[in-house]
Structures are given as C-alpha cells and as structure tokens.
C-alpha cells in the first residue's frame, strides 16, 4: 500500500531528515547491529497511528499486539535453549515521512530493538530505510506494496527491508487474469487513484496484463467525493467491468454513485478495498458484484487452520471480525519470530539474514516463502461482495 497523504512536498525535507537522523541511530547501535540482553527481546513498531493512514495503522497494531500476546503466553521465542519474552516498543510516525524517519532512528538507536514491524505505507517505509540500514535492523512492512520498495536504485535488494504483502504488479496482473478468465469481460474502464503510485502502479500492471480492450481510463485523487463526471464518461461505452484500484474511502463512493447512475457491471479493485468500511460507504444494497485482490479472507479458515484460529482469537480479543491489515501485521510478527529462532540469535543482522531465508512458513495469510526480492510468495485471493457481505474467496493460481 502506498498512500499519498497530501504531503508529497515534504518528501525532500523528509529524506534530508532521514539521512541526518541516521547518525542518531548508529550512535547507540553496535556496528554489528542490535542485540537484546537479558530475558526479553525488543521488537519495535513504526506505524501510522495518527494522521491520514491511522485507520490502517490501528488495524495493524491490533494484529501486532495479538501475535505478541500469544507468543508470550506460550513462553516466548526460543533462543539458545531458553525462552525469551517479547518486549514491544510501539511508536507513532503520524503518517508522515519525516515522522517515520525519526521513529526509525529512535527504534533502531536508543530503543535498541532487534527488528521492526512497519511502516504501513511505501512512502513512510522508504523514508525509514536510511536509518534502519545504517543501524542494521530489519523492518517488515505489512502493507508497503510498491514494487521498488525492497530494492535499491541499482536493482539490488535492500538488505534490511522486507514485506508481508504482495507488490502492486502481482495484484494488478492477478486482477486482469480474473477479469479475463472468470468474469469474461472484453471491454473494461479503468478509474485509478493517481494521487500515489499505488493506484497508478496497479492500473499500469492491469492494463499490461489484460487481453481485452480498455475503452476508457479516468483518474481521481485521494479525498475526492464526487465521481459523477467520471462515471458519466464511461456509462455509454458498453463496458463489461470497471477496474478501480484505490482505497475504500474513495472506491466506496465510486460504487455508490455508479449504482445510482445505473451502472451495474462488476467493479474490481485491490487490497485497499479490503475493509468493512467499503460497504458502509457504498451502502450494502449497492455493494454487490464487487471483487478485489487480497492476501487474506474471512473465508480462508476453510482451508487454513491457522487462519481459522486467528479469526476466532481476534474476535474474542477485539469483538470484531479480523481485517486483512491485522492479519498482515500478525504474520509480520510471525516472520520475525521464525527468523529469530532460525538464526538462534537476537542479533539484528543475523535476524535480517534469516528473514531472507524463510521458506514454507505457516502463516495466517497462507504458507509463505521469502524470495530474492524480499517479497512473500504465497496464495492470493479475490474476495467477492454481495449485499455488502463477503460471500466467497477465490484463490488465484
């Protein structure tokens, strides 16, 4: 997920801050990374808990805390023959790149964490990279989806950057194949969020993989409320489906206004729609024939016992159904636990190397292997909504 929080003009300042703050991180971190002492191991969270992306951050915090609670209740993480409890350090980056860089410096520096979960967005995650790299502390983002997030400018992998989510190209291609092969759509209109690389990247990947005709490609921006002009432009073009990669806040309104305009074709999107608020905004009566790519589904329990247990535990802990972003954060903690146990060490450098070697790890969002780009290889699903409810999850091969 890459969210433009209407602060792109702060980018240059944020990057300068990140470089400056990197010195703070290395002033207290060992030249060989951080290593936890005593009977606890510190795991940090660099997360959007306030600001524009706080809705996603709150869900991820819940998944993170549930995973930690359960691991500690089971005795902790086994290292060198002893169980070590997790000590968490949770910090709010305020949905800003400068805040994320500052939090990364603090977590990897004076806080001395051995690994980090977050940030949620690609922009905030990218701003944190200089600090975590100099401190040699790995971070696992639950939802930074930009294809280049885990890569350096020279194309080599970022040694301390990982993610638990799919990258955009894979999502866009999967959606295109679904529209081709399952919906049998020949003529598609694209409505893309062009305020960030999230929407534009997904649209580009979809367009490249789709075998039919793109009859119209319109764009909108984060925060837009009125989509009637875009919908009027495509209404009479004999479309079979709409591809609308974006977030629930805008796509929910697109669905509502499309149905009000008499546009009844399927609307397909991405994981930014994977939130119950989508149907609340669109209205349950309008939220039918809606599909989106997602790494996790409430229907996954039928084939994934770990997912079934997670959903039951989450409902007991928080009183609500488990959202996708909570599941991704939960799996991010599982990845770190697996790496610590595989490395048999709390040293952050060794943990990063072990993260890169994860293979066939059981996870809530599906059995996972980390590839050479530090991306997860695991099943991807497409959820279907009818009357505002998830009625099926179709695993894509």
N, C-alpha and C positions, 0 to 999 in steps of 0.2 A: 504494500500500500504506500502510495506517495501522495501526501496531501499538501496542496498549496494553501497555506493559512494566511494568504494575503499579506505575506511579509517577505516576498522574494527580494525586495530591495535591500533587505538586511543581510542577504547572502554573503556579499563581500566582507562586510563587517564581521559576520559570524565566523567566516573562515580565518580571518586575521586573529580573532579571539581564540579560535581553536588552536592555532599554532602557538600563540602566546601562552595559553593555558597548559599546553603540553609540557612546558618546563615545570609547571607545578606538579604534574603527575609524576614526573621522573625524580623529583626532589626527595620523595619519600618512598618511591617504589624501588626495589632492588633492580640492579642491572640485569638480573636474571628473572625478572617478573616478581609477582607477589606470591607469598606462601603463608597459609593460615597456620597459626600456632595453637597449642592447647587442644581442647576437645571440641572445638567448633570450627566450621569452615564458613567464611563470609562469601555470600553471593549477593550482588547488588542488582538494583533495578533502576534503569534510566528510562523514565516513562512520562508520557504526556498525560498528566493527571489534572491539569487545568488548561484552559485555552481551547483552541478550535478542535483539537483531536481528543479532548478529555473523555468523550463518550467511549471511544475505542480503548483508551488507556485504563479507564475504570474496569472494563471487562477483563483486560489483560492482568490487572492487579489481582482480581479475584482468582483467576486461573493460577497465577504465580503463587499466591498465598495458600491455595488449597493443596497444590503439589508439595510445597514446603511442609505444611502441617502434616500431611500424610507420611511423607518421608521421615520426618522427625518422630512421629508416633510409632513408626516401625523400627525405631532405633537409630536412624540416621544413615549416613553414607559410609561404607566400609573402606577404610584406608589403612594399609599396613597392619591388618589384623584387628583393628579397633573401629568401633562405630563413632562417627563424628556427626553431631547435630548441625543443622544449617542455621547460621545467624544471618538475617536479612538486613540489608541497608537499602531502603526504598527512597528515591529522590524524584522530585517533580521537575521536569525540564520545561514545563509551561508551554509546550507545543511551539517552541522556538528553537532555531538552530543555535543561537548563542547560548541559550539555557542548556541545551543538550551537550554542547562542548564543555561548558562549565561543570555540569553534573558528571560527565565522563572523567574529567580531570580529578574531581573530588573522590569519586568512587575508586578509581584506579590508583589515586595518590594517597591522601591522608586516611581514607577509609580502608584501604588495603584489601579490597575484595579479590577473590581468586577468579571470578567470572561475573559476567553481567548479562541480564536479560533486558532487551530493548535496544534502542527506542522502537516505537511503533512505525513511524514514517520514514521513508527513504531520505528526505531532506534532513531530518533531525539525526538519523543514523549516520549519514555521511559526515555531518559536522563533528560527530564524536570520534571518527576514525583516527585523526592525528594523535589524539590523546591516548586512546587505548593501544594504538600501535607502539608508541614510544614507551608506554608502561608495560607492554607485552601482556595485556589482559584481554581475553577473548570476550566478545559480545555475541549473543544470539538474538536476532530480531524476530519476533513472532510474525511480523507483517510488512516488512520493507520489500516491496515486490519489483522495484526497478531492476532490469536485467544486469545493469552495470554495478549495482550496489556492492557486490562482493569482489569486484575486480578493480585493479589499479589501471591507470591510464595506459600502461604498456601492455595490458591484457592479462597480466599475471594475477593470480588470486591474491586477495588481501588476507594475510596470514591469520589475522585475529577477528575476521568478520564472517559471521555465519547467519543463516536464517532457517526458520522452521516452516516458512510458507513457500508457495510456488512463485516463480518470477512471472512477469507480465506476458512474455511471449508465449509461454506454455498455456496460460489461461486463454489468451486470445485465439490461439490455434485450436485449442480444445473446443471453444465455443463455436468456431467456424465449422469444425467437423460435425458437431452436434446439429447445427442448423442445416448443414448439407444432408447428413445421413439419417437423422431422426426426424427433424421437422420437415425435411424435403423442400425447404424453401429455395426458390430460384431468384427472387428479387427482394433485396434487403435494403433498408435505410439505416444509416448509422447516425446516432446522436451521441456525440462524445463530449466529455468534460475536458476542455482544452486549457484549464487553469493549472494543470500539472501534467507531468509525464505519465502519471497513472492512466488517465483517460486516453491521452493521445497514443501512448505506447500500446495499450490494449487494442485500440481501434486500428492501428497500423498492422499489428500481428493478425487480427481478424481479417482485415482486407486482403492481406497477402495470402492467407490460407483458404479463404472462401472461394468455392468454384463457380458460384453463381454471379449475378450482376448486382453491383452496388448502385442503386438508382439515385441515391441522394446521400450526401454526407454533410450534416449540420453540426454546429458546435454550440456549447453553452459554458457557463463558468460557475464555479463554486459560489453559492449564495443566491443564484438566480431563482426566481419564484414563478415567473410567467413563461411558459413554454408553448403558448398557443401559436405564435408565429412559426416556430419550427415545425410544429405538428401540422399546421395548415399547408406548409410547403411540401409535405410528403403524403398528405391524405389521399390525393387523387392519382398517385403514381403506381397504383396496383401492386403494392408491396405485399410480400408473404410474411415478413417478420421485421422487427426492429432490433438492432443491436445497440444497447445503451450502456457502455462501460462508465461507471461512476459510483457515487456513494448513495446510500439510502435516502439521504436528505433531499437530494435533487431528483433522483430516479423515482422516488415515491410520488413526487409531484408530477413527473412526466407520465407515470402510469395513470394517475387520477385524471389528468387533463386529456390524455389520449382517449381514455374510455368515454369521457364526457363528450369528446368530439366525434364519437362513433368509430374510432379506430380499434378494432377488436383482434388484430393479429397478435401472435405471440411476441412478447418482449423478453429479450435475452440480455443478460449482463454478467457482472463479475462479482468477486467476493466482497466488494464494498457494499453490496446489497444484502449480505448475509446477516441481517439484524431484524428482530421483530418490529422495530420502528418503521421498516419499509411498508408493511401492511397497515400500520396505524396511520401513516401519512397518506397512502394511496386510498385507504378505505378497503375493508375486507371484500366488499362486493365487486370492487374493481381489480383486486389482486388475484386474478385467475389467468392461466396460460402465461405465467411468469417463470422464467428459468434463469439460473445463474451458476457459474462455476464456483466451487468451494472445496476446501480441503477437509471439511468436517460437516457432518449432517446429524441431526437428531434421529435420523433413521439408521445411522451406522451401527447401532447396537445389535442389529440382527446378525451381523457377520463379524463384528469386532467386540469381543468380550471386554477388553479394556475400555473401549468407548462406552459400552453399556454401564459398566461400573462407575466410570467418571460422571456420566449424566445423572445417575442416581445419587452419587455423593454430592454433586454440585447442587442438585435440587434440595437435598437435605441441609446443606450448608447455607445456601443463599435464598432458598424459597422460590427460585425461578428456573426456567429451562436454561441449559448451558448454551451460550452463544459461541459462534466459531472462534472469535478472538480470545475467549477464555481458554478454549481447547488448545489453541496455538501457543499461548503462554505456558500452559500446563506442560505441553510437550517440550517447550524450550528448557524448562527446568529438568525434565527427564533426560534431555540430551546432555546437559551439564553433569548430572548425576552419573550417567553412563560413562562420560569421558573421565571423570574423577576416578571412578572405580577401575576403568581400563588402564589409566595411567598409574593407578595405585599411588596417587600423589595429590596434594593440594596446591602444587606449584602451577601458576597460571600459564606458563609456557608449555609445560607438559600437558595441561588440560586442553590447550588450543590444538596441539598436535593430535591428541586423542579424539577431539571433536571431528577432525578431518577424516578419521578412520572409522567412524560409526557405520556399521553395516547390519542391516536386517534388525533394527531395534524396534521392539514392540512400542507402539505409540497410540494415543487417542485418535490422532488423525490418520492412522494407518501405518503399517510397518515401514520403517524409514531407513534409507541408506544415504549418507552424505557423499555427493560426487566431487569431482576435481574442482568445481567452481564454488564449493561450499554451499550448494543448493541441495535440498532434500529430494530424493527420488521416492515417491510414494503414490498411492492411488489418488486420482482427482475425481470429484463427483459433480454432478449437476443436480441441484435441488429444483423441484417443481412446486409452485404455489397454486392452490385453488382456494378461492374464497378466503384468502389471507393466511391459509394454513399450509405447512409443508406436507405434501401428500406422498412424495417419493424422492428418492435419491438415486440417481442413475450413475453407476460407476463407469468411467470412460476408460477404454483400453488404449 
